[in-house]
Amino acid sequence: MKARERPYSCGIDAALDVVGGKWKALILWALSTGTQRFGEVKRLVPGVTEKMLIQQLRELEHDGIVHREVYPEVPPKVEYSLTELGVSLNSALVALGEWGAANMDHICEVKGVLAPIH
């Protein structure tokens, strides 16, 4: 059997494949404080649709970033938490968040949006 060629050109390429898109980093941030139920994650990620949140959580679970725990209750209780890999990824995103916060006014200016009130 022939080995597959690596699909990534560098580590950033691989990391962005896992956390890319608008919602995944925000979901990781929402789960950074601990285990959350679906509704809590949805409240912490304003603007995400239920369908998109479900899809993104499934992808993060598939990638080993998020753990999904289903409790055998009626109605079903489902909780989401970060795996060890997810915690390490979230730690890596801290610097990106700090950069964004430090440069938010400039980013808003060039994007033509109102800057948040400090």
N, CA, C and O atoms as a GROMACS GRO file, in nm:
protein
  472
    1MET      N    1   0.084  -0.118   0.000
    1MET     CA    2   0.000   0.000   0.000
    1MET      C    3   0.089   0.125   0.000
    1MET      O    4   0.183   0.133   0.079
    2LYS      N    5   0.061   0.218  -0.086
    2LYS     CA    6   0.138   0.339  -0.099
    2LYS      C    7   0.098   0.439   0.010
    2LYS      O    8  -0.020   0.460   0.034
    3ALA      N    9   0.197   0.500   0.075
    3ALA     CA   10   0.170   0.600   0.178
    3ALA      C   11   0.115   0.727   0.113
    3ALA      O   12   0.156   0.766   0.004
    4ARG      N   13   0.021   0.789   0.184
    4ARG     CA   14  -0.036   0.914   0.133
    4ARG      C   15   0.059   1.030   0.159
    4ARG      O   16   0.129   1.033   0.260
    5GLU      N   17   0.061   1.122   0.067
    5GLU     CA   18   0.142   1.241   0.083
    5GLU      C   19   0.076   1.332   0.186
    5GLU      O   20  -0.047   1.341   0.193
    6ARG      N   21   0.157   1.399   0.266
    6ARG     CA   22   0.102   1.491   0.366
    6ARG      C   23   0.027   1.605   0.295
    6ARG      O   24   0.079   1.664   0.201
    7PRO      N   25  -0.094   1.635   0.340
    7PRO     CA   26  -0.173   1.737   0.271
    7PRO      C   27  -0.138   1.880   0.314
    7PRO      O   28  -0.190   1.975   0.256
    8TYR      N   29  -0.052   1.897   0.414
    8TYR     CA   30  -0.024   2.030   0.467
    8TYR      C   31   0.117   2.075   0.432
    8TYR      O   32   0.210   1.995   0.429
    9SER      N   33   0.131   2.203   0.405
    9SER     CA   34   0.262   2.257   0.372
    9SER      C   35   0.339   2.303   0.494
    9SER      O   36   0.462   2.315   0.490
   10CYS      N   37   0.265   2.328   0.606
   10CYS     CA   38   0.330   2.372   0.729
   10CYS      C   39   0.234   2.353   0.846
   10CYS      O   40   0.118   2.315   0.827
   11GLY      N   41   0.281   2.380   0.966
   11GLY     CA   42   0.199   2.364   1.085
   11GLY      C   43   0.078   2.457   1.088
   11GLY      O   44  -0.028   2.418   1.136
   12ILE      N   45   0.094   2.578   1.039
   12ILE     CA   46  -0.019   2.672   1.038
   12ILE      C   47  -0.128   2.618   0.947
   12ILE      O   48  -0.246   2.628   0.979
   13ASP      N   49  -0.090   2.562   0.835
   13ASP     CA   50  -0.185   2.502   0.742
   13ASP      C   51  -0.266   2.392   0.812
   13ASP      O   52  -0.388   2.386   0.799
   14ALA      N   53  -0.197   2.306   0.887
   14ALA     CA   54  -0.265   2.197   0.958
   14ALA      C   55  -0.356   2.252   1.068
   14ALA      O   56  -0.469   2.206   1.083
   15ALA      N   57  -0.307   2.349   1.143
   15ALA     CA   58  -0.387   2.407   1.252
   15ALA      C   59  -0.511   2.476   1.198
   15ALA      O   60  -0.620   2.462   1.256
   16LEU      N   61  -0.496   2.550   1.090
   16LEU     CA   62  -0.611   2.620   1.033
   16LEU      C   63  -0.715   2.523   0.976
   16LEU      O   64  -0.833   2.555   0.970
   17ASP      N   65  -0.670   2.405   0.935
   17ASP     CA   66  -0.765   2.304   0.889
   17ASP      C   67  -0.856   2.260   1.004
   17ASP      O   68  -0.973   2.228   0.982
   18VAL      N   69  -0.803   2.260   1.124
   18VAL     CA   70  -0.881   2.218   1.241
   18VAL      C   71  -0.967   2.331   1.295
   18VAL      O   72  -1.082   2.309   1.332
   19VAL      N   73  -0.914   2.452   1.298
   19VAL     CA   74  -0.984   2.563   1.365
   19VAL      C   75  -1.034   2.669   1.268
   19VAL      O   76  -1.087   2.771   1.311
   20GLY      N   77  -1.018   2.645   1.139
   20GLY     CA   78  -1.058   2.744   1.040
   20GLY      C   79  -1.208   2.769   1.038
   20GLY      O   80  -1.287   2.688   1.086
   21GLY      N   81  -1.244   2.880   0.982
   21GLY     CA   82  -1.386   2.919   0.974
   21GLY      C   83  -1.419   3.022   1.080
   21GLY      O   84  -1.337   3.053   1.167
   22LYS      N   85  -1.538   3.072   1.073
   22LYS     CA   86  -1.579   3.181   1.161
   22LYS      C   87  -1.609   3.135   1.303
   22LYS      O   88  -1.589   3.212   1.397
   23TRP      N   89  -1.656   3.013   1.321
   23TRP     CA   90  -1.714   2.975   1.450
   23TRP      C   91  -1.627   2.890   1.540
   23TRP      O   92  -1.643   2.894   1.662
   24LYS      N   93  -1.535   2.813   1.486
   24LYS     CA   94  -1.463   2.716   1.568
   24LYS      C   95  -1.381   2.780   1.679
   24LYS      O   96  -1.384   2.732   1.793
   25ALA      N   97  -1.309   2.887   1.650
   25ALA     CA   98  -1.231   2.953   1.755
   25ALA      C   99  -1.323   3.009   1.864
   25ALA      O  100  -1.288   3.007   1.982
   26LEU      N  101  -1.440   3.058   1.824
   26LEU     CA  102  -1.535   3.112   1.922
   26LEU      C  103  -1.595   3.000   2.007
   26LEU      O  104  -1.621   3.019   2.126
   27ILE      N  105  -1.616   2.885   1.948
   27ILE     CA  106  -1.665   2.768   2.023
   27ILE      C  107  -1.558   2.725   2.123
   27ILE      O  108  -1.590   2.694   2.238
   28LEU      N  109  -1.432   2.722   2.080
   28LEU     CA  110  -1.324   2.688   2.171
   28LEU      C  111  -1.318   2.786   2.287
   28LEU      O  112  -1.299   2.745   2.402
   29TRP      N  113  -1.333   2.914   2.259
   29TRP     CA  114  -1.334   3.015   2.364
   29TRP      C  115  -1.450   2.990   2.460
   29TRP      O  116  -1.432   3.000   2.582
   30ALA      N  117  -1.568   2.957   2.408
   30ALA     CA  118  -1.685   2.931   2.492
   30ALA      C  119  -1.662   2.812   2.584
   30ALA      O  120  -1.710   2.810   2.698
   31LEU      N  121  -1.589   2.713   2.536
   31LEU     CA  122  -1.564   2.593   2.617
   31LEU      C  123  -1.441   2.607   2.706
   31LEU      O  124  -1.411   2.517   2.785
   32SER      N  125  -1.369   2.718   2.696
   32SER     CA  126  -1.246   2.736   2.773
   32SER      C  127  -1.271   2.746   2.923
   32SER      O  128  -1.182   2.719   3.003
   33THR      N  129  -1.391   2.784   2.961
   33THR     CA  130  -1.422   2.798   3.104
   33THR      C  131  -1.471   2.669   3.165
   33THR      O  132  -1.493   2.662   3.286
   34GLY      N  133  -1.490   2.566   3.084
   34GLY     CA  134  -1.533   2.437   3.137
   34GLY      C  135  -1.645   2.377   3.055
   34GLY      O  136  -1.683   2.427   2.950
   35THR      N  137  -1.696   2.268   3.107
   35THR     CA  138  -1.802   2.192   3.039
   35THR      C  139  -1.927   2.278   3.023
   35THR      O  140  -1.969   2.348   3.115
   36GLN      N  141  -1.987   2.270   2.903
   36GLN     CA  142  -2.107   2.348   2.872
   36GLN      C  143  -2.209   2.260   2.803
   36GLN      O  144  -2.175   2.169   2.728
   37ARG      N  145  -2.335   2.289   2.830
   37ARG     CA  146  -2.442   2.226   2.754
   37ARG      C  147  -2.459   2.302   2.622
   37ARG      O  148  -2.410   2.414   2.608
   38PHE      N  149  -2.528   2.240   2.527
   38PHE     CA  150  -2.544   2.298   2.394
   38PHE      C  151  -2.598   2.441   2.400
   38PHE      O  152  -2.544   2.531   2.337
   39GLY      N  153  -2.705   2.461   2.477
   39GLY     CA  154  -2.766   2.593   2.486
   39GLY      C  155  -2.672   2.698   2.542
   39GLY      O  156  -2.676   2.814   2.500
   40GLU      N  157  -2.586   2.658   2.636
   40GLU     CA  158  -2.489   2.751   2.692
   40GLU      C  159  -2.386   2.791   2.586
   40GLU      O  160  -2.348   2.908   2.576
   41VAL      N  161  -2.340   2.694   2.508
   41VAL     CA  162  -2.245   2.724   2.401
   41VAL      C  163  -2.310   2.819   2.302
   41VAL      O  164  -2.248   2.916   2.258
   42LYS      N  165  -2.433   2.793   2.266
   42LYS     CA  166  -2.505   2.878   2.170
   42LYS      C  167  -2.516   3.022   2.221
   42LYS      O  168  -2.498   3.116   2.144
   43ARG      N  169  -2.544   3.039   2.350
   43ARG     CA  170  -2.553   3.173   2.408
   43ARG      C  171  -2.418   3.244   2.408
   43ARG      O  172  -2.411   3.366   2.393
   44LEU      N  173  -2.310   3.168   2.426
   44LEU     CA  174  -2.176   3.226   2.432
   44LEU      C  175  -2.117   3.257   2.294
   44LEU      O  176  -2.015   3.324   2.283
   45VAL      N  177  -2.182   3.207   2.190
   45VAL     CA  178  -2.135   3.231   2.052
   45VAL      C  179  -2.248   3.302   1.977
   45VAL      O  180  -2.320   3.240   1.899
   46PRO      N  181  -2.263   3.432   2.001
   46PRO     CA  182  -2.375   3.504   1.940
   46PRO      C  183  -2.367   3.503   1.787
   46PRO      O  184  -2.260   3.521   1.728
   47GLY      N  185  -2.482   3.481   1.726
   47GLY     CA  186  -2.492   3.486   1.581
   47GLY      C  187  -2.482   3.350   1.513
   47GLY      O  188  -2.519   3.337   1.396
   48VAL      N  189  -2.435   3.248   1.583
   48VAL     CA  190  -2.424   3.116   1.522
   48VAL      C  191  -2.562   3.052   1.517
   48VAL      O  192  -2.638   3.060   1.614
   49THR      N  193  -2.594   2.989   1.406
   49THR     CA  194  -2.722   2.919   1.396
   49THR      C  195  -2.707   2.782   1.463
   49THR      O  196  -2.596   2.731   1.480
   50GLU      N  197  -2.818   2.725   1.501
   50GLU     CA  198  -2.817   2.593   1.564
   50GLU      C  199  -2.754   2.489   1.471
   50GLU      O  200  -2.673   2.407   1.513
   51LYS      N  201  -2.792   2.495   1.344
   51LYS     CA  202  -2.740   2.400   1.246
   51LYS      C  203  -2.588   2.411   1.233
   51LYS      O  204  -2.518   2.310   1.232
   52MET      N  205  -2.537   2.533   1.225
   52MET     CA  206  -2.394   2.555   1.211
   52MET      C  207  -2.320   2.513   1.338
   52MET      O  208  -2.211   2.455   1.330
   53LEU      N  209  -2.377   2.542   1.455
   53LEU     CA  210  -2.314   2.503   1.580
   53LEU      C  211  -2.303   2.352   1.590
   53LEU      O  212  -2.199   2.300   1.630
   54ILE      N  213  -2.409   2.282   1.555
   54ILE     CA  214  -2.406   2.135   1.556
   54ILE      C  215  -2.297   2.084   1.462
   54ILE      O  216  -2.220   1.995   1.499
   55GLN      N  217  -2.291   2.140   1.342
   55GLN     CA  218  -2.191   2.097   1.243
   55GLN      C  219  -2.049   2.121   1.293
   55GLN      O  220  -1.963   2.033   1.284
   56GLN      N  221  -2.025   2.240   1.346
   56GLN     CA  222  -1.891   2.275   1.392
   56GLN      C  223  -1.850   2.191   1.514
   56GLN      O  224  -1.735   2.149   1.524
   57LEU      N  225  -1.944   2.167   1.606
   57LEU     CA  226  -1.914   2.082   1.721
   57LEU      C  227  -1.882   1.939   1.677
   57LEU      O  228  -1.792   1.876   1.732
   58ARG      N  229  -1.955   1.889   1.578
   58ARG     CA  230  -1.926   1.754   1.526
   58ARG      C  231  -1.788   1.747   1.465
   58ARG      O  232  -1.716   1.650   1.486
   59GLU      N  233  -1.750   1.850   1.388
   59GLU     CA  234  -1.617   1.851   1.327
   59GLU      C  235  -1.508   1.858   1.433
   59GLU      O  236  -1.407   1.789   1.423
   60LEU      N  237  -1.528   1.941   1.535
   60LEU     CA  238  -1.431   1.952   1.643
   60LEU      C  239  -1.422   1.821   1.723
   60LEU      O  240  -1.314   1.783   1.768
   61GLU      N  241  -1.534   1.755   1.738
   61GLU     CA  242  -1.535   1.624   1.806
   61GLU      C  243  -1.458   1.522   1.720
   61GLU      O  244  -1.376   1.446   1.773
   62HIS      N  245  -1.485   1.520   1.592
   62HIS     CA  246  -1.417   1.428   1.500
   62HIS      C  247  -1.265   1.449   1.503
   62HIS      O  248  -1.189   1.352   1.495
   63ASP      N  249  -1.222   1.575   1.514
   63ASP     CA  250  -1.080   1.608   1.515
   63ASP      C  251  -1.015   1.586   1.651
   63ASP      O  252  -0.895   1.606   1.666
   64GLY      N  253  -1.095   1.546   1.750
   64GLY     CA  254  -1.039   1.518   1.883
   64GLY      C  255  -1.017   1.641   1.969
   64GLY      O  256  -0.942   1.637   2.066
   65ILE      N  257  -1.082   1.751   1.933
   65ILE     CA  258  -1.067   1.878   2.004
   65ILE      C  259  -1.173   1.893   2.113
   65ILE      O  260  -1.147   1.948   2.220
   66VAL      N  261  -1.292   1.844   2.085
   66VAL     CA  262  -1.407   1.855   2.177
   66VAL      C  263  -1.455   1.715   2.213
   66VAL      O  264  -1.459   1.625   2.129
   67HIS      N  265  -1.492   1.700   2.340
   67HIS     CA  266  -1.553   1.575   2.388
   67HIS      C  267  -1.702   1.598   2.406
   67HIS      O  268  -1.744   1.699   2.464
   68ARG      N  269  -1.782   1.506   2.358
   68ARG     CA  270  -1.928   1.513   2.370
   68ARG      C  271  -1.973   1.401   2.462
   68ARG      O  272  -1.948   1.283   2.435
   69GLU      N  273  -2.039   1.437   2.571
   69GLU     CA  274  -2.089   1.340   2.669
   69GLU      C  275  -2.241   1.341   2.666
   69GLU      O  276  -2.304   1.444   2.688
   70VAL      N  277  -2.300   1.225   2.637
   70VAL     CA  278  -2.445   1.211   2.632
   70VAL      C  279  -2.489   1.134   2.756
   70VAL      O  280  -2.439   1.025   2.783
   71TYR      N  281  -2.583   1.191   2.831
   71TYR     CA  282  -2.636   1.127   2.950
   71TYR      C  283  -2.769   1.062   2.916
   71TYR      O  284  -2.853   1.123   2.850
   72PRO      N  285  -2.789   0.937   2.959
   72PRO     CA  286  -2.914   0.865   2.927
   72PRO      C  287  -3.030   0.914   3.012
   72PRO      O  288  -3.073   0.846   3.105
   73GLU      N  289  -3.080   1.030   2.979
   73GLU     CA  290  -3.193   1.091   3.050
   73GLU      C  291  -3.301   1.127   2.950
   73GLU      O  292  -3.278   1.128   2.829
   74VAL      N  293  -3.418   1.155   3.002
   74VAL     CA  294  -3.526   1.207   2.918
   74VAL      C  295  -3.569   1.340   2.979
   74VAL      O  296  -3.614   1.343   3.094
   75PRO      N  297  -3.555   1.450   2.905
   75PRO     CA  298  -3.495   1.463   2.773
   75PRO      C  299  -3.343   1.442   2.780
   75PRO      O  300  -3.284   1.456   2.887
   76PRO      N  301  -3.282   1.407   2.667
   76PRO     CA  302  -3.138   1.380   2.667
   76PRO      C  303  -3.056   1.501   2.712
   76PRO      O  304  -3.088   1.615   2.678
   77LYS      N  305  -2.954   1.474   2.788
   77LYS     CA  306  -2.862   1.579   2.833
   77LYS      C  307  -2.729   1.554   2.764
   77LYS      O  308  -2.673   1.445   2.771
   78VAL      N  309  -2.679   1.658   2.696
   78VAL     CA  310  -2.551   1.649   2.625
   78VAL      C  311  -2.462   1.762   2.673
   78VAL      O  312  -2.505   1.877   2.681
   79GLU      N  313  -2.339   1.727   2.706
   79GLU     CA  314  -2.241   1.828   2.749
   79GLU      C  315  -2.118   1.821   2.660
   79GLU      O  316  -2.079   1.714   2.612
   80TYR      N  317  -2.057   1.937   2.641
   80TYR     CA  318  -1.938   1.948   2.560
   80TYR      C  319  -1.824   2.004   2.645
   80TYR      O  320  -1.845   2.092   2.729
   81SER      N  321  -1.706   1.952   2.623
   81SER     CA  322  -1.587   2.001   2.692
   81SER      C  323  -1.467   1.987   2.599
   81SER      O  324  -1.472   1.916   2.499
   82LEU      N  325  -1.361   2.056   2.635
   82LEU     CA  326  -1.239   2.046   2.557
   82LEU      C  327  -1.161   1.922   2.599
   82LEU      O  328  -1.154   1.889   2.717
   83THR      N  329  -1.103   1.855   2.502
   83THR     CA  330  -1.011   1.746   2.531
   83THR      C  331  -0.876   1.809   2.567
   83THR      O  332  -0.861   1.931   2.562
   84GLU      N  333  -0.781   1.726   2.602
   84GLU     CA  334  -0.646   1.777   2.630
   84GLU      C  335  -0.589   1.847   2.506
   84GLU      O  336  -0.524   1.950   2.516
   85LEU      N  337  -0.616   1.789   2.390
   85LEU     CA  338  -0.573   1.850   2.264
   85LEU      C  339  -0.644   1.984   2.243
   85LEU      O  340  -0.583   2.079   2.195
   86GLY      N  341  -0.771   1.991   2.278
   86GLY     CA  342  -0.847   2.115   2.266
   86GLY      C  343  -0.796   2.223   2.358
   86GLY      O  344  -0.789   2.340   2.319
   87VAL      N  345  -0.759   2.186   2.480
   87VAL     CA  346  -0.703   2.283   2.574
   87VAL      C  347  -0.572   2.339   2.519
   87VAL      O  348  -0.547   2.460   2.527
   88SER      N  349  -0.488   2.252   2.462
   88SER     CA  350  -0.361   2.300   2.407
   88SER      C  351  -0.384   2.390   2.285
   88SER      O  352  -0.312   2.488   2.266
   89LEU      N  353  -0.484   2.358   2.203
   89LEU     CA  354  -0.517   2.444   2.089
   89LEU      C  355  -0.569   2.578   2.137
   89LEU      O  356  -0.532   2.682   2.081
   90ASN      N  357  -0.653   2.577   2.238
   90ASN     CA  358  -0.706   2.702   2.292
   90ASN      C  359  -0.592   2.789   2.345
   90ASN      O  360  -0.593   2.911   2.327
   91SER      N  361  -0.494   2.727   2.410
   91SER     CA  362  -0.378   2.802   2.460
   91SER      C  363  -0.303   2.868   2.345
   91SER      O  364  -0.256   2.981   2.359
   92ALA      N  365  -0.293   2.799   2.234
   92ALA     CA  366  -0.225   2.854   2.118
   92ALA      C  367  -0.301   2.973   2.059
   92ALA      O  368  -0.240   3.061   1.999
   93LEU      N  369  -0.432   2.976   2.077
   93LEU     CA  370  -0.514   3.084   2.022
   93LEU      C  371  -0.512   3.211   2.109
   93LEU      O  372  -0.556   3.317   2.064
   94VAL      N  373  -0.462   3.201   2.232
   94VAL     CA  374  -0.460   3.316   2.323
   94VAL      C  375  -0.384   3.432   2.260
   94VAL      O  376  -0.432   3.545   2.262
   95ALA      N  377  -0.266   3.405   2.206
   95ALA     CA  378  -0.187   3.513   2.145
   95ALA      C  379  -0.260   3.578   2.028
   95ALA      O  380  -0.251   3.699   2.009
   96LEU      N  381  -0.332   3.498   1.950
   96LEU     CA  382  -0.410   3.553   1.839
   96LEU      C  383  -0.520   3.646   1.892
   96LEU      O  384  -0.544   3.753   1.836
   97GLY      N  385  -0.587   3.603   1.998
   97GLY     CA  386  -0.690   3.687   2.060
   97GLY      C  387  -0.634   3.816   2.116
   97GLY      O  388  -0.696   3.922   2.104
   98GLU      N  389  -0.518   3.809   2.177
   98GLU     CA  390  -0.453   3.929   2.232
   98GLU      C  391  -0.416   4.025   2.119
   98GLU      O  392  -0.434   4.146   2.131
   99TRP      N  393  -0.364   3.970   2.008
   99TRP     CA  394  -0.332   4.054   1.893
   99TRP      C  395  -0.458   4.122   1.840
   99TRP      O  396  -0.456   4.241   1.811
  100GLY      N  397  -0.566   4.046   1.828
  100GLY     CA  398  -0.692   4.103   1.779
  100GLY      C  399  -0.744   4.213   1.870
  100GLY      O  400  -0.790   4.317   1.822
  101ALA      N  401  -0.737   4.192   2.001
  101ALA     CA  402  -0.784   4.294   2.096
  101ALA      C  403  -0.699   4.419   2.087
  101ALA      O  404  -0.752   4.531   2.090
  102ALA      N  405  -0.568   4.402   2.076
  102ALA     CA  406  -0.478   4.517   2.070
  102ALA      C  407  -0.494   4.598   1.940
  102ALA      O  408  -0.466   4.717   1.938
  103ASN      N  409  -0.539   4.533   1.835
  103ASN     CA  410  -0.550   4.598   1.704
  103ASN      C  411  -0.694   4.614   1.655
  103ASN      O  412  -0.716   4.641   1.537
  104MET      N  413  -0.790   4.597   1.745
  104MET     CA  414  -0.930   4.598   1.705
  104MET      C  415  -0.974   4.729   1.642
  104MET      O  416  -1.048   4.729   1.543
  105ASP      N  417  -0.929   4.842   1.696
  105ASP     CA  418  -0.968   4.971   1.638
  105ASP      C  419  -0.920   4.982   1.494
  105ASP      O  420  -0.996   5.025   1.407
  106HIS      N  421  -0.797   4.945   1.469
  106HIS     CA  422  -0.743   4.950   1.332
  106HIS      C  423  -0.819   4.855   1.240
  106HIS      O  424  -0.854   4.891   1.127
  107ILE      N  425  -0.844   4.734   1.288
  107ILE     CA  426  -0.916   4.635   1.206
  107ILE      C  427  -1.055   4.687   1.170
  107ILE      O  428  -1.098   4.676   1.055
  108CYS      N  429  -1.124   4.743   1.268
  108CYS     CA  430  -1.258   4.798   1.243
  108CYS      C  431  -1.252   4.914   1.143
  108CYS      O  432  -1.338   4.927   1.056
  109GLU      N  433  -1.149   4.997   1.156
  109GLU     CA  434  -1.134   5.111   1.066
  109GLU      C  435  -1.116   5.066   0.922
  109GLU      O  436  -1.184   5.117   0.832
  110VAL      N  437  -1.026   4.972   0.898
  110VAL     CA  438  -1.001   4.930   0.761
  110VAL      C  439  -1.114   4.844   0.705
  110VAL      O  440  -1.130   4.835   0.583
  111LYS      N  441  -1.192   4.782   0.792
  111LYS     CA  442  -1.306   4.701   0.748
  111LYS      C  443  -1.432   4.786   0.733
  111LYS      O  444  -1.533   4.740   0.681
  112GLY      N  445  -1.424   4.912   0.780
  112GLY     CA  446  -1.539   5.002   0.767
  112GLY      C  447  -1.654   4.968   0.862
  112GLY      O  448  -1.771   4.987   0.828
  113VAL      N  449  -1.620   4.917   0.980
  113VAL     CA  450  -1.721   4.887   1.081
  113VAL      C  451  -1.696   4.970   1.206
  113VAL      O  452  -1.585   5.018   1.227
  114LEU      N  453  -1.798   4.986   1.286
  114LEU     CA  454  -1.784   5.063   1.409
  114LEU      C  455  -1.701   4.984   1.510
  114LEU      O  456  -1.723   4.865   1.531
  115ALA      N  457  -1.607   5.053   1.572
  115ALA     CA  458  -1.526   4.990   1.676
  115ALA      C  459  -1.610   4.975   1.802
  115ALA      O  460  -1.696   5.058   1.830
  116PRO      N  461  -1.587   4.868   1.878
  116PRO     CA  462  -1.660   4.851   2.003
  116PRO      C  463  -1.622   4.958   2.103
  116PRO      O  464  -1.512   5.013   2.098
  117ILE      N  465  -1.711   4.986   2.194
  117ILE     CA  466  -1.686   5.085   2.300
  117ILE      C  467  -1.597   5.020   2.404
  117ILE      O  468  -1.624   4.909   2.450
  118HIS      N  469  -1.492   5.089   2.441
  118HIS     CA  470  -1.396   5.034   2.540
  118HIS      C  471  -1.440   5.066   2.680
  118HIS      O  472  -1.374   5.029   2.776
   0.00000   0.00000   0.00000
